[in-house]
């Protein structure tokens, strides 16, 4: 399954990933500087949420595409697609 996203969706996901990248760099810097544990964990949680949101956006886009394909696919193909999407969702849980 290829990743095909509209320009606006792609821009949103890339922005989330860049935000997470900056937050992870901040976490590394905070650890190297010996910053407070609570601050480090708070920043790490923010990075994790940004990654989760990007992942969910990618999966939701894939789901929209796959629903269209599943509607035209034979029963076995639709079931395989459903299983693949379920596996993707669970990978983010």
PDB file of N, CA, C and O in Angstrom:
ATOM      1  N   UNK A   1       0.851  -1.173   0.000  1.00  0.00           N
ATOM      2  CA  UNK A   1       0.000   0.000   0.000  1.00  0.00           C
ATOM      3  C   UNK A   1       0.896   1.234   0.000  1.00  0.00           C
ATOM      4  O   UNK A   1       1.656   1.455   0.943  1.00  0.00           O
ATOM      5  N   UNK A   2       0.807   2.026  -1.045  1.00  0.00           N
ATOM      6  CA  UNK A   2       1.594   3.257  -1.142  1.00  0.00           C
ATOM      7  C   UNK A   2       0.956   4.363  -0.321  1.00  0.00           C
ATOM      8  O   UNK A   2      -0.256   4.394  -0.108  1.00  0.00           O
ATOM      9  N   UNK A   3       1.810   5.270   0.131  1.00  0.00           N
ATOM     10  CA  UNK A   3       1.315   6.433   0.863  1.00  0.00           C
ATOM     11  C   UNK A   3       1.023   7.545  -0.132  1.00  0.00           C
ATOM     12  O   UNK A   3       1.937   8.144  -0.701  1.00  0.00           O
ATOM     13  N   UNK A   4      -0.265   7.814  -0.335  1.00  0.00           N
ATOM     14  CA  UNK A   4      -0.690   8.898  -1.212  1.00  0.00           C
ATOM     15  C   UNK A   4      -1.541   9.842  -0.386  1.00  0.00           C
ATOM     16  O   UNK A   4      -2.577   9.455   0.156  1.00  0.00           O
ATOM     17  N   UNK A   5      -1.092  11.085  -0.296  1.00  0.00           N
ATOM     18  CA  UNK A   5      -1.807  12.067   0.514  1.00  0.00           C
ATOM     19  C   UNK A   5      -1.975  13.342  -0.296  1.00  0.00           C
ATOM     20  O   UNK A   5      -1.129  13.693  -1.119  1.00  0.00           O
ATOM     21  N   UNK A   6      -3.083  14.027  -0.046  1.00  0.00           N
ATOM     22  CA  UNK A   6      -3.296  15.341  -0.657  1.00  0.00           C
ATOM     23  C   UNK A   6      -2.253  16.298  -0.089  1.00  0.00           C
ATOM     24  O   UNK A   6      -1.725  16.081   1.001  1.00  0.00           O
ATOM     25  N   UNK A   7      -1.965  17.348  -0.832  1.00  0.00           N
ATOM     26  CA  UNK A   7      -0.928  18.301  -0.422  1.00  0.00           C
ATOM     27  C   UNK A   7      -1.154  18.829   0.996  1.00  0.00           C
ATOM     28  O   UNK A   7      -0.217  18.904   1.790  1.00  0.00           O
ATOM     29  N   UNK A   8      -2.394  19.191   1.307  1.00  0.00           N
ATOM     30  CA  UNK A   8      -2.695  19.758   2.630  1.00  0.00           C
ATOM     31  C   UNK A   8      -2.489  18.724   3.733  1.00  0.00           C
ATOM     32  O   UNK A   8      -1.963  19.049   4.798  1.00  0.00           O
ATOM     33  N   UNK A   9      -2.900  17.479   3.485  1.00  0.00           N
ATOM     34  CA  UNK A   9      -2.697  16.413   4.468  1.00  0.00           C
ATOM     35  C   UNK A   9      -1.210  16.150   4.661  1.00  0.00           C
ATOM     36  O   UNK A   9      -0.739  15.993   5.787  1.00  0.00           O
ATOM     37  N   UNK A  10      -0.481  16.104   3.562  1.00  0.00           N
ATOM     38  CA  UNK A  10       0.957  15.863   3.616  1.00  0.00           C
ATOM     39  C   UNK A  10       1.658  16.961   4.406  1.00  0.00           C
ATOM     40  O   UNK A  10       2.523  16.682   5.237  1.00  0.00           O
ATOM     41  N   UNK A  11       1.284  18.200   4.144  1.00  0.00           N
ATOM     42  CA  UNK A  11       1.880  19.341   4.844  1.00  0.00           C
ATOM     43  C   UNK A  11       1.632  19.235   6.350  1.00  0.00           C
ATOM     44  O   UNK A  11       2.534  19.484   7.150  1.00  0.00           O
ATOM     45  N   UNK A  12       0.419  18.869   6.729  1.00  0.00           N
ATOM     46  CA  UNK A  12       0.076  18.735   8.140  1.00  0.00           C
ATOM     47  C   UNK A  12       0.902  17.647   8.816  1.00  0.00           C
ATOM     48  O   UNK A  12       1.414  17.849   9.918  1.00  0.00           O
ATOM     49  N   UNK A  13       1.035  16.495   8.164  1.00  0.00           N
ATOM     50  CA  UNK A  13       1.809  15.389   8.742  1.00  0.00           C
ATOM     51  C   UNK A  13       3.282  15.773   8.852  1.00  0.00           C
ATOM     52  O   UNK A  13       3.913  15.527   9.880  1.00  0.00           O
ATOM     53  N   UNK A  14       3.824  16.365   7.813  1.00  0.00           N
ATOM     54  CA  UNK A  14       5.236  16.772   7.839  1.00  0.00           C
ATOM     55  C   UNK A  14       5.468  17.799   8.940  1.00  0.00           C
ATOM     56  O   UNK A  14       6.488  17.740   9.627  1.00  0.00           O
ATOM     57  N   UNK A  15       4.543  18.737   9.124  1.00  0.00           N
ATOM     58  CA  UNK A  15       4.677  19.719  10.204  1.00  0.00           C
ATOM     59  C   UNK A  15       4.684  19.038  11.567  1.00  0.00           C
ATOM     60  O   UNK A  15       5.480  19.398  12.434  1.00  0.00           O
ATOM     61  N   UNK A  16       3.808  18.059  11.764  1.00  0.00           N
ATOM     62  CA  UNK A  16       3.780  17.323  13.038  1.00  0.00           C
ATOM     63  C   UNK A  16       5.101  16.593  13.266  1.00  0.00           C
ATOM     64  O   UNK A  16       5.634  16.587  14.375  1.00  0.00           O
ATOM     65  N   UNK A  17       5.618  15.983  12.213  1.00  0.00           N
ATOM     66  CA  UNK A  17       6.879  15.251  12.346  1.00  0.00           C
ATOM     67  C   UNK A  17       8.050  16.193  12.626  1.00  0.00           C
ATOM     68  O   UNK A  17       8.945  15.858  13.402  1.00  0.00           O
ATOM     69  N   UNK A  18       8.045  17.355  12.003  1.00  0.00           N
ATOM     70  CA  UNK A  18       9.100  18.347  12.283  1.00  0.00           C
ATOM     71  C   UNK A  18       9.009  18.855  13.721  1.00  0.00           C
ATOM     72  O   UNK A  18      10.027  19.069  14.380  1.00  0.00           O
ATOM     73  N   UNK A  19       7.775  19.045  14.198  1.00  0.00           N
ATOM     74  CA  UNK A  19       7.585  19.459  15.581  1.00  0.00           C
ATOM     75  C   UNK A  19       8.136  18.393  16.522  1.00  0.00           C
ATOM     76  O   UNK A  19       8.829  18.708  17.489  1.00  0.00           O
ATOM     77  N   UNK A  20       7.828  17.145  16.239  1.00  0.00           N
ATOM     78  CA  UNK A  20       8.334  16.049  17.066  1.00  0.00           C
ATOM     79  C   UNK A  20       9.857  15.984  17.001  1.00  0.00           C
ATOM     80  O   UNK A  20      10.513  15.735  18.012  1.00  0.00           O
ATOM     81  N   UNK A  21      10.412  16.205  15.828  1.00  0.00           N
ATOM     82  CA  UNK A  21      11.865  16.199  15.666  1.00  0.00           C
ATOM     83  C   UNK A  21      12.507  17.266  16.552  1.00  0.00           C
ATOM     84  O   UNK A  21      13.513  17.009  17.215  1.00  0.00           O
ATOM     85  N   UNK A  22      11.922  18.459  16.559  1.00  0.00           N
ATOM     86  CA  UNK A  22      12.428  19.532  17.413  1.00  0.00           C
ATOM     87  C   UNK A  22      12.278  19.200  18.884  1.00  0.00           C
ATOM     88  O   UNK A  22      13.166  19.493  19.685  1.00  0.00           O
ATOM     89  N   UNK A  23      11.153  18.588  19.245  1.00  0.00           N
ATOM     90  CA  UNK A  23      10.938  18.221  20.641  1.00  0.00           C
ATOM     91  C   UNK A  23      11.923  17.143  21.088  1.00  0.00           C
ATOM     92  O   UNK A  23      12.417  17.182  22.215  1.00  0.00           O
ATOM     93  N   UNK A  24      12.208  16.193  20.219  1.00  0.00           N
ATOM     94  CA  UNK A  24      13.175  15.139  20.559  1.00  0.00           C
ATOM     95  C   UNK A  24      14.568  15.732  20.710  1.00  0.00           C
ATOM     96  O   UNK A  24      15.309  15.355  21.619  1.00  0.00           O
ATOM     97  N   UNK A  25      14.930  16.658  19.824  1.00  0.00           N
ATOM     98  CA  UNK A  25      16.220  17.342  19.962  1.00  0.00           C
ATOM     99  C   UNK A  25      16.279  18.082  21.292  1.00  0.00           C
ATOM    100  O   UNK A  25      17.313  18.107  21.958  1.00  0.00           O
ATOM    101  N   UNK A  26      15.140  18.690  21.671  1.00  0.00           N
ATOM    102  CA  UNK A  26      15.069  19.378  22.961  1.00  0.00           C
ATOM    103  C   UNK A  26      15.236  18.422  24.129  1.00  0.00           C
ATOM    104  O   UNK A  26      15.897  18.755  25.113  1.00  0.00           O
ATOM    105  N   UNK A  27      14.645  17.243  24.031  1.00  0.00           N
ATOM    106  CA  UNK A  27      14.785  16.238  25.094  1.00  0.00           C
ATOM    107  C   UNK A  27      16.240  15.822  25.237  1.00  0.00           C
ATOM    108  O   UNK A  27      16.752  15.720  26.352  1.00  0.00           O
ATOM    109  N   UNK A  28      16.899  15.586  24.127  1.00  0.00           N
ATOM    110  CA  UNK A  28      18.310  15.197  24.165  1.00  0.00           C
ATOM    111  C   UNK A  28      19.140  16.293  24.822  1.00  0.00           C
ATOM    112  O   UNK A  28      19.982  16.019  25.678  1.00  0.00           O
ATOM    113  N   UNK A  29      18.899  17.521  24.420  1.00  0.00           N
ATOM    114  CA  UNK A  29      19.625  18.660  24.984  1.00  0.00           C
ATOM    115  C   UNK A  29      19.362  18.764  26.497  1.00  0.00           C
ATOM    116  O   UNK A  29      20.283  18.995  27.281  1.00  0.00           O
ATOM    117  N   UNK A  30      18.109  18.592  26.885  1.00  0.00           N
ATOM    118  CA  UNK A  30      17.748  18.679  28.307  1.00  0.00           C
ATOM    119  C   UNK A  30      18.462  17.593  29.120  1.00  0.00           C
ATOM    120  O   UNK A  30      18.945  17.855  30.222  1.00  0.00           O
ATOM    121  N   UNK A  31      18.526  16.395  28.581  1.00  0.00           N
ATOM    122  CA  UNK A  31      19.208  15.296  29.280  1.00  0.00           C
ATOM    123  C   UNK A  31      20.697  15.608  29.403  1.00  0.00           C
ATOM    124  O   UNK A  31      21.292  15.421  30.464  1.00  0.00           O
ATOM    125  N   UNK A  32      21.295  16.086  28.311  1.00  0.00           N
ATOM    126  CA  UNK A  32      22.722  16.418  28.329  1.00  0.00           C
ATOM    127  C   UNK A  32      23.029  17.535  29.323  1.00  0.00           C
ATOM    128  O   UNK A  32      24.110  17.570  29.910  1.00  0.00           O
ATOM    129  N   UNK A  33      22.074  18.445  29.509  1.00  0.00           N
ATOM    130  CA  UNK A  33      22.260  19.562  30.434  1.00  0.00           C
ATOM    131  C   UNK A  33      21.905  19.203  31.869  1.00  0.00           C
ATOM    132  O   UNK A  33      22.103  20.003  32.783  1.00  0.00           O
ATOM    133  N   UNK A  34      21.377  17.990  32.063  1.00  0.00           N
ATOM    134  CA  UNK A  34      21.009  17.570  33.415  1.00  0.00           C
ATOM    135  C   UNK A  34      19.766  18.249  33.943  1.00  0.00           C
ATOM    136  O   UNK A  34      19.650  18.486  35.145  1.00  0.00           O
ATOM    137  N   UNK A  35      18.838  18.563  33.063  1.00  0.00           N
ATOM    138  CA  UNK A  35      17.615  19.261  33.458  1.00  0.00           C
ATOM    139  C   UNK A  35      16.729  18.385  34.331  1.00  0.00           C
ATOM    140  O   UNK A  35      16.931  17.176  34.443  1.00  0.00           O
ATOM    141  N   UNK A  36      15.751  19.023  34.941  1.00  0.00           N
ATOM    142  CA  UNK A  36      14.813  18.372  35.838  1.00  0.00           C
ATOM    143  C   UNK A  36      14.079  17.230  35.129  1.00  0.00           C
ATOM    144  O   UNK A  36      13.647  17.371  33.985  1.00  0.00           O
ATOM    145  N   UNK A  37      13.948  16.113  35.817  1.00  0.00           N
ATOM    146  CA  UNK A  37      13.315  14.917  35.273  1.00  0.00           C
ATOM    147  C   UNK A  37      11.887  15.198  34.804  1.00  0.00           C
ATOM    148  O   UNK A  37      11.482  14.732  33.739  1.00  0.00           O
ATOM    149  N   UNK A  38      11.136  15.945  35.582  1.00  0.00           N
ATOM    150  CA  UNK A  38       9.747  16.239  35.223  1.00  0.00           C
ATOM    151  C   UNK A  38       9.671  17.013  33.911  1.00  0.00           C
ATOM    152  O   UNK A  38       8.805  16.739  33.080  1.00  0.00           O
ATOM    153  N   UNK A  39      10.567  17.974  33.719  1.00  0.00           N
ATOM    154  CA  UNK A  39      10.590  18.746  32.479  1.00  0.00           C
ATOM    155  C   UNK A  39      10.938  17.858  31.281  1.00  0.00           C
ATOM    156  O   UNK A  39      10.355  17.991  30.204  1.00  0.00           O
ATOM    157  N   UNK A  40      11.893  16.954  31.487  1.00  0.00           N
ATOM    158  CA  UNK A  40      12.307  16.046  30.409  1.00  0.00           C
ATOM    159  C   UNK A  40      11.141  15.145  30.011  1.00  0.00           C
ATOM    160  O   UNK A  40      10.852  14.979  28.827  1.00  0.00           O
ATOM    161  N   UNK A  41      10.480  14.571  31.003  1.00  0.00           N
ATOM    162  CA  UNK A  41       9.364  13.663  30.725  1.00  0.00           C
ATOM    163  C   UNK A  41       8.214  14.404  30.060  1.00  0.00           C
ATOM    164  O   UNK A  41       7.573  13.862  29.159  1.00  0.00           O
ATOM    165  N   UNK A  42       7.943  15.622  30.482  1.00  0.00           N
ATOM    166  CA  UNK A  42       6.881  16.425  29.872  1.00  0.00           C
ATOM    167  C   UNK A  42       7.179  16.662  28.395  1.00  0.00           C
ATOM    168  O   UNK A  42       6.298  16.523  27.546  1.00  0.00           O
ATOM    169  N   UNK A  43       8.414  17.016  28.099  1.00  0.00           N
ATOM    170  CA  UNK A  43       8.807  17.258  26.703  1.00  0.00           C
ATOM    171  C   UNK A  43       8.773  15.962  25.896  1.00  0.00           C
ATOM    172  O   UNK A  43       8.370  15.966  24.733  1.00  0.00           O
ATOM    173  N   UNK A  44       9.189  14.872  26.498  1.00  0.00           N
ATOM    174  CA  UNK A  44       9.166  13.580  25.821  1.00  0.00           C
ATOM    175  C   UNK A  44       7.727  13.154  25.515  1.00  0.00           C
ATOM    176  O   UNK A  44       7.457  12.606  24.446  1.00  0.00           O
ATOM    177  N   UNK A  45       6.810  13.404  26.445  1.00  0.00           N
ATOM    178  CA  UNK A  45       5.397  13.087  26.229  1.00  0.00           C
ATOM    179  C   UNK A  45       4.831  13.910  25.077  1.00  0.00           C
ATOM    180  O   UNK A  45       4.037  13.405  24.283  1.00  0.00           O
ATOM    181  N   UNK A  46       5.232  15.163  24.982  1.00  0.00           N
ATOM    182  CA  UNK A  46       4.769  16.019  23.880  1.00  0.00           C
ATOM    183  C   UNK A  46       5.261  15.483  22.541  1.00  0.00           C
ATOM    184  O   UNK A  46       4.512  15.477  21.564  1.00  0.00           O
ATOM    185  N   UNK A  47       6.503  15.038  22.487  1.00  0.00           N
ATOM    186  CA  UNK A  47       7.053  14.463  21.257  1.00  0.00           C
ATOM    187  C   UNK A  47       6.306  13.184  20.889  1.00  0.00           C
ATOM    188  O   UNK A  47       6.015  12.938  19.718  1.00  0.00           O
ATOM    189  N   UNK A  48       6.005  12.391  21.878  1.00  0.00           N
ATOM    190  CA  UNK A  48       5.277  11.142  21.641  1.00  0.00           C
ATOM    191  C   UNK A  48       3.887  11.424  21.076  1.00  0.00           C
ATOM    192  O   UNK A  48       3.449  10.751  20.143  1.00  0.00           O
ATOM    193  N   UNK A  49       3.197  12.408  21.630  1.00  0.00           N
ATOM    194  CA  UNK A  49       1.868  12.770  21.119  1.00  0.00           C
ATOM    195  C   UNK A  49       1.952  13.278  19.679  1.00  0.00           C
ATOM    196  O   UNK A  49       1.094  12.953  18.858  1.00  0.00           O
ATOM    197  N   UNK A  50       2.965  14.064  19.373  1.00  0.00           N
ATOM    198  CA  UNK A  50       3.123  14.572  18.005  1.00  0.00           C
ATOM    199  C   UNK A  50       3.341  13.419  17.025  1.00  0.00           C
ATOM    200  O   UNK A  50       2.782  13.423  15.928  1.00  0.00           O
ATOM    201  N   UNK A  51       4.148  12.439  17.414  1.00  0.00           N
ATOM    202  CA  UNK A  51       4.374  11.272  16.562  1.00  0.00           C
ATOM    203  C   UNK A  51       3.098  10.454  16.406  1.00  0.00           C
ATOM    204  O   UNK A  51       2.783   9.993  15.309  1.00  0.00           O
ATOM    205  N   UNK A  52       2.366  10.274  17.501  1.00  0.00           N
ATOM    206  CA  UNK A  52       1.105   9.535  17.433  1.00  0.00           C
ATOM    207  C   UNK A  52       0.122  10.209  16.490  1.00  0.00           C
ATOM    208  O   UNK A  52      -0.514   9.545  15.671  1.00  0.00           O
ATOM    209  N   UNK A  53      -0.005  11.526  16.602  1.00  0.00           N
ATOM    210  CA  UNK A  53      -0.941  12.249  15.744  1.00  0.00           C
ATOM    211  C   UNK A  53      -0.549  12.132  14.275  1.00  0.00           C
ATOM    212  O   UNK A  53      -1.415  11.989  13.412  1.00  0.00           O
ATOM    213  N   UNK A  54       0.740  12.193  13.988  1.00  0.00           N
ATOM    214  CA  UNK A  54       1.196  12.030  12.607  1.00  0.00           C
ATOM    215  C   UNK A  54       0.871  10.619  12.116  1.00  0.00           C
ATOM    216  O   UNK A  54       0.399  10.440  10.993  1.00  0.00           O
ATOM    217  N   UNK A  55       1.123   9.631  12.953  1.00  0.00           N
ATOM    218  CA  UNK A  55       0.823   8.248  12.579  1.00  0.00           C
ATOM    219  C   UNK A  55      -0.655   8.034  12.333  1.00  0.00           C
ATOM    220  O   UNK A  55      -1.033   7.383  11.359  1.00  0.00           O
ATOM    221  N   UNK A  56      -1.496   8.571  13.199  1.00  0.00           N
ATOM    222  CA  UNK A  56      -2.938   8.426  13.022  1.00  0.00           C
ATOM    223  C   UNK A  56      -3.411   9.127  11.755  1.00  0.00           C
ATOM    224  O   UNK A  56      -4.296   8.625  11.062  1.00  0.00           O
ATOM    225  N   UNK A  57      -2.835  10.269  11.449  1.00  0.00           N
ATOM    226  CA  UNK A  57      -3.217  10.984  10.220  1.00  0.00           C
ATOM    227  C   UNK A  57      -2.851  10.152   8.993  1.00  0.00           C
ATOM    228  O   UNK A  57      -3.619  10.083   8.033  1.00  0.00           O
ATOM    229  N   UNK A  58      -1.693   9.528   9.025  1.00  0.00           N
ATOM    230  CA  UNK A  58      -1.269   8.684   7.901  1.00  0.00           C
ATOM    231  C   UNK A  58      -2.200   7.483   7.773  1.00  0.00           C
ATOM    232  O   UNK A  58      -2.618   7.128   6.670  1.00  0.00           O
ATOM    233  N   UNK A  59      -2.522   6.863   8.900  1.00  0.00           N
ATOM    234  CA  UNK A  59      -3.404   5.698   8.862  1.00  0.00           C
ATOM    235  C   UNK A  59      -4.804   6.099   8.393  1.00  0.00           C
ATOM    236  O   UNK A  59      -5.420   5.380   7.606  1.00  0.00           O
ATOM    237  N   UNK A  60      -5.306   7.226   8.865  1.00  0.00           N
ATOM    238  CA  UNK A  60      -6.641   7.665   8.458  1.00  0.00           C
ATOM    239  C   UNK A  60      -6.696   7.898   6.952  1.00  0.00           C
ATOM    240  O   UNK A  60      -7.684   7.559   6.301  1.00  0.00           O
ATOM    241  N   UNK A  61      -5.636   8.475   6.405  1.00  0.00           N
ATOM    242  CA  UNK A  61      -5.575   8.690   4.959  1.00  0.00           C
ATOM    243  C   UNK A  61      -5.555   7.355   4.235  1.00  0.00           C
ATOM    244  O   UNK A  61      -6.248   7.163   3.236  1.00  0.00           O
ATOM    245  N   UNK A  62      -4.750   6.434   4.754  1.00  0.00           N
ATOM    246  CA  UNK A  62      -4.699   5.104   4.168  1.00  0.00           C
ATOM    247  C   UNK A  62      -6.034   4.402   4.259  1.00  0.00           C
ATOM    248  O   UNK A  62      -6.434   3.695   3.334  1.00  0.00           O
ATOM    249  N   UNK A  63      -6.725   4.590   5.365  1.00  0.00           N
ATOM    250  CA  UNK A  63      -8.031   3.970   5.559  1.00  0.00           C
ATOM    251  C   UNK A  63      -9.024   4.492   4.528  1.00  0.00           C
ATOM    252  O   UNK A  63      -9.773   3.712   3.940  1.00  0.00           O
ATOM    253  N   UNK A  64      -9.038   5.791   4.305  1.00  0.00           N
ATOM    254  CA  UNK A  64      -9.943   6.361   3.304  1.00  0.00           C
ATOM    255  C   UNK A  64      -9.676   5.748   1.936  1.00  0.00           C
ATOM    256  O   UNK A  64     -10.603   5.369   1.219  1.00  0.00           O
ATOM    257  N   UNK A  65      -8.420   5.659   1.590  1.00  0.00           N
ATOM    258  CA  UNK A  65      -8.038   5.107   0.294  1.00  0.00           C
ATOM    259  C   UNK A  65      -8.411   3.637   0.200  1.00  0.00           C
ATOM    260  O   UNK A  65      -8.933   3.179  -0.817  1.00  0.00           O
ATOM    261  N   UNK A  66      -8.138   2.904   1.273  1.00  0.00           N
ATOM    262  CA  UNK A  66      -8.382   1.468   1.264  1.00  0.00           C
ATOM    263  C   UNK A  66      -9.864   1.131   1.253  1.00  0.00           C
ATOM    264  O   UNK A  66     -10.271   0.121   0.679  1.00  0.00           O
ATOM    265  N   UNK A  67     -10.670   1.971   1.882  1.00  0.00           N
ATOM    266  CA  UNK A  67     -12.111   1.736   1.862  1.00  0.00           C
ATOM    267  C   UNK A  67     -12.598   1.813   0.421  1.00  0.00           C
ATOM    268  O   UNK A  67     -13.421   1.003  -0.006  1.00  0.00           O
ATOM    269  N   UNK A  68     -12.097   2.774  -0.316  1.00  0.00           N
ATOM    270  CA  UNK A  68     -12.462   2.885  -1.725  1.00  0.00           C
ATOM    271  C   UNK A  68     -12.014   1.682  -2.520  1.00  0.00           C
ATOM    272  O   UNK A  68     -12.754   1.176  -3.364  1.00  0.00           O
ATOM    273  N   UNK A  69     -10.803   1.221  -2.253  1.00  0.00           N
ATOM    274  CA  UNK A  69     -10.286   0.048  -2.952  1.00  0.00           C
ATOM    275  C   UNK A  69     -11.028  -1.211  -2.530  1.00  0.00           C
ATOM    276  O   UNK A  69     -11.310  -2.078  -3.357  1.00  0.00           O
ATOM    277  N   UNK A  70     -11.342  -1.311  -1.245  1.00  0.00           N
ATOM    278  CA  UNK A  70     -12.027  -2.498  -0.739  1.00  0.00           C
ATOM    279  C   UNK A  70     -13.418  -2.616  -1.343  1.00  0.00           C
ATOM    280  O   UNK A  70     -13.920  -3.720  -1.554  1.00  0.00           O
ATOM    281  N   UNK A  71     -14.038  -1.476  -1.620  1.00  0.00           N
ATOM    282  CA  UNK A  71     -15.366  -1.504  -2.222  1.00  0.00           C
ATOM    283  C   UNK A  71     -15.363  -2.131  -3.600  1.00  0.00           C
ATOM    284  O   UNK A  71     -16.368  -2.690  -4.039  1.00  0.00           O
ATOM    285  N   UNK A  72     -14.231  -2.037  -4.283  1.00  0.00           N
ATOM    286  CA  UNK A  72     -14.139  -2.613  -5.629  1.00  0.00           C
ATOM    287  C   UNK A  72     -13.395  -3.939  -5.631  1.00  0.00           C
ATOM    288  O   UNK A  72     -13.317  -4.605  -6.663  1.00  0.00           O
ATOM    289  N   UNK A  73     -12.840  -4.335  -4.464  1.00  0.00           N
ATOM    290  CA  UNK A  73     -12.049  -5.559  -4.395  1.00  0.00           C
ATOM    291  C   UNK A  73     -12.932  -6.765  -4.100  1.00  0.00           C
ATOM    292  O   UNK A  73     -14.064  -6.639  -3.633  1.00  0.00           O
ATOM    293  N   UNK A  74     -12.381  -7.920  -4.387  1.00  0.00           N
ATOM    294  CA  UNK A  74     -13.064  -9.171  -4.045  1.00  0.00           C
ATOM    295  C   UNK A  74     -13.029  -9.345  -2.530  1.00  0.00           C
ATOM    296  O   UNK A  74     -12.220  -8.709  -1.854  1.00  0.00           O
ATOM    297  N   UNK A  75     -13.888 -10.191  -1.995  1.00  0.00           N
ATOM    298  CA  UNK A  75     -14.017 -10.393  -0.551  1.00  0.00           C
ATOM    299  C   UNK A  75     -12.707 -10.676   0.151  1.00  0.00           C
ATOM    300  O   UNK A  75     -12.456 -10.093   1.205  1.00  0.00           O
ATOM    301  N   UNK A  76     -11.865 -11.537  -0.377  1.00  0.00           N
ATOM    302  CA  UNK A  76     -10.595 -11.880   0.256  1.00  0.00           C
ATOM    303  C   UNK A  76      -9.649 -10.701   0.327  1.00  0.00           C
ATOM    304  O   UNK A  76      -8.951 -10.517   1.324  1.00  0.00           O
ATOM    305  N   UNK A  77      -9.622  -9.902  -0.726  1.00  0.00           N
ATOM    306  CA  UNK A  77      -8.764  -8.718  -0.744  1.00  0.00           C
ATOM    307  C   UNK A  77      -9.213  -7.701   0.299  1.00  0.00           C
ATOM    308  O   UNK A  77      -8.392  -7.087   0.980  1.00  0.00           O
ATOM    309  N   UNK A  78     -10.528  -7.533   0.414  1.00  0.00           N
ATOM    310  CA  UNK A  78     -11.063  -6.592   1.391  1.00  0.00           C
ATOM    311  C   UNK A  78     -10.709  -7.043   2.807  1.00  0.00           C
ATOM    312  O   UNK A  78     -10.373  -6.217   3.655  1.00  0.00           O
ATOM    313  N   UNK A  79     -10.782  -8.337   3.064  1.00  0.00           N
ATOM    314  CA  UNK A  79     -10.461  -8.859   4.392  1.00  0.00           C
ATOM    315  C   UNK A  79      -8.969  -8.693   4.696  1.00  0.00           C
ATOM    316  O   UNK A  79      -8.605  -8.353   5.822  1.00  0.00           O
ATOM    317  N   UNK A  80      -8.118  -8.924   3.722  1.00  0.00           N
ATOM    318  CA  UNK A  80      -6.670  -8.727   3.914  1.00  0.00           C
ATOM    319  C   UNK A  80      -6.371  -7.260   4.198  1.00  0.00           C
ATOM    320  O   UNK A  80      -5.541  -6.945   5.051  1.00  0.00           O
ATOM    321  N   UNK A  81      -7.044  -6.368   3.485  1.00  0.00           N
ATOM    322  CA  UNK A  81      -6.841  -4.936   3.693  1.00  0.00           C
ATOM    323  C   UNK A  81      -7.280  -4.544   5.102  1.00  0.00           C
ATOM    324  O   UNK A  81      -6.594  -3.770   5.770  1.00  0.00           O
ATOM    325  N   UNK A  82      -8.408  -5.066   5.556  1.00  0.00           N
ATOM    326  CA  UNK A  82      -8.896  -4.782   6.896  1.00  0.00           C
ATOM    327  C   UNK A  82      -7.883  -5.263   7.929  1.00  0.00           C
ATOM    328  O   UNK A  82      -7.607  -4.560   8.901  1.00  0.00           O
ATOM    329  N   UNK A  83      -7.337  -6.441   7.728  1.00  0.00           N
ATOM    330  CA  UNK A  83      -6.344  -6.982   8.669  1.00  0.00           C
ATOM    331  C   UNK A  83      -5.084  -6.120   8.692  1.00  0.00           C
ATOM    332  O   UNK A  83      -4.509  -5.892   9.757  1.00  0.00           O
ATOM    333  N   UNK A  84      -4.660  -5.646   7.545  1.00  0.00           N
ATOM    334  CA  UNK A  84      -3.466  -4.786   7.482  1.00  0.00           C
ATOM    335  C   UNK A  84      -3.704  -3.470   8.213  1.00  0.00           C
ATOM    336  O   UNK A  84      -2.841  -2.995   8.952  1.00  0.00           O
ATOM    337  N   UNK A  85      -4.886  -2.882   8.001  1.00  0.00           N
ATOM    338  CA  UNK A  85      -5.198  -1.622   8.679  1.00  0.00           C
ATOM    339  C   UNK A  85      -5.320  -1.820  10.182  1.00  0.00           C
ATOM    340  O   UNK A  85      -4.876  -0.975  10.960  1.00  0.00           O
ATOM    341  N   UNK A  86      -5.915  -2.919  10.589  1.00  0.00           N
ATOM    342  CA  UNK A  86      -6.015  -3.208  12.025  1.00  0.00           C
ATOM    343  C   UNK A  86      -4.615  -3.323  12.634  1.00  0.00           C
ATOM    344  O   UNK A  86      -4.368  -2.810  13.725  1.00  0.00           O
ATOM    345  N   UNK A  87      -3.718  -3.981  11.943  1.00  0.00           N
ATOM    346  CA  UNK A  87      -2.343  -4.128  12.429  1.00  0.00           C
ATOM    347  C   UNK A  87      -1.678  -2.755  12.549  1.00  0.00           C
ATOM    348  O   UNK A  87      -0.954  -2.500  13.512  1.00  0.00           O
ATOM    349  N   UNK A  88      -1.917  -1.875  11.583  1.00  0.00           N
ATOM    350  CA  UNK A  88      -1.341  -0.527  11.654  1.00  0.00           C
ATOM    351  C   UNK A  88      -1.862   0.245  12.852  1.00  0.00           C
ATOM    352  O   UNK A  88      -1.092   0.877  13.575  1.00  0.00           O
ATOM    353  N   UNK A  89      -3.171   0.194  13.062  1.00  0.00           N
ATOM    354  CA  UNK A  89      -3.754   0.886  14.216  1.00  0.00           C
ATOM    355  C   UNK A  89      -3.154   0.356  15.517  1.00  0.00           C
ATOM    356  O   UNK A  89      -2.786   1.132  16.400  1.00  0.00           O
ATOM    357  N   UNK A  90      -3.059  -0.956  15.628  1.00  0.00           N
ATOM    358  CA  UNK A  90      -2.524  -1.550  16.848  1.00  0.00           C
ATOM    359  C   UNK A  90      -1.056  -1.212  17.058  1.00  0.00           C
ATOM    360  O   UNK A  90      -0.595  -1.167  18.198  1.00  0.00           O
ATOM    361  N   UNK A  91      -0.322  -0.976  15.996  1.00  0.00           N
ATOM    362  CA  UNK A  91       1.096  -0.630  16.150  1.00  0.00           C
ATOM    363  C   UNK A  91       1.271   0.714  16.840  1.00  0.00           C
ATOM    364  O   UNK A  91       2.331   0.983  17.404  1.00  0.00           O
ATOM    365  N   UNK A  92       0.249   1.561  16.804  1.00  0.00           N
ATOM    366  CA  UNK A  92       0.319   2.863  17.474  1.00  0.00           C
ATOM    367  C   UNK A  92      -0.272   2.849  18.879  1.00  0.00           C
ATOM    368  O   UNK A  92      -0.168   3.829  19.616  1.00  0.00           O
ATOM    369  N   UNK A  93      -0.885   1.744  19.237  1.00  0.00           N
ATOM    370  CA  UNK A  93      -1.529   1.656  20.553  1.00  0.00           C
ATOM    371  C   UNK A  93      -0.502   1.486  21.656  1.00  0.00           C
ATOM    372  O   UNK A  93      -0.864   1.395  22.829  1.00  0.00           O
TER     373      UNK A  93
END
